[in-house]
Amino acid sequence: MSSALRSALLVSVWLLATAAPALASGGDEGGNPWVEFMWEALNLALLVGVIVYFARSPVREFFAGRREQIKGELESAASVLGEAEARFAEWEQKLGALDIELEKIRETERRRAQQERARILEDAREAALRIERDAKTSILREQRRAQAALQREAGELAVEMAAVILRETMQDEDRDRLVDEFIGSIEASHATGSGS
């Protein structure tokens, strides 16, 4: 049906609907109320029919479009819900794995701390042994130095004491006798050396 024909039919129905109550009253004031009621009912039915006839297709299209829109939104919501549930499951799995990973990290750190502690203790033992060896070596060196110094001092003291004792006890004749013995031993060694 063309739009011009539709418009003409709509105008005709509208004129009939507005003129029907006036025609029904017939110009007298005391008309039959049932006839008036029938015209009003017919007017209402005609109005509803026109509305249904002209609005049926847009209303169907609107509700069909709305149904499709709601269906699309429900599918989209179901898709989003599925993705959210999948993400939630993934995050729960990651949280479970995170607890396991954290425990592994703690265990690794405990092992590292124990290894570091053992290494530090071993280094401390080695340092203590090295210090002890160095101290013993230093002590021995100082003992030898002290012994050598004491021996030197003791030798010097012995020579000085011997010199003092000899000076005090030795007489001129002892000195002469020692000189003679010394000269005699030199001559004897010289005579044995020349005879060979």
Buried (B, 14 or more C-beta within 10 A) or exposed (E): EEEEEEEEBEEEBEEEBEEBEEEBBEEEEEEEEEEBEEBEEBBEEBEEEBEEBBEEEEEEEEEEEEEEEEEEEEEEEEEEEEEEEEEEEEEEEEEEEEEEEEEEEEEEEEEEEEEEEEEEEEEEEEEEEEEEEEEEEEEEEEEEEEEEEEEEEEEEEEEEEEEEEEEEEEEEEEEEEEEEEEEEEEEEEEEEEEEE
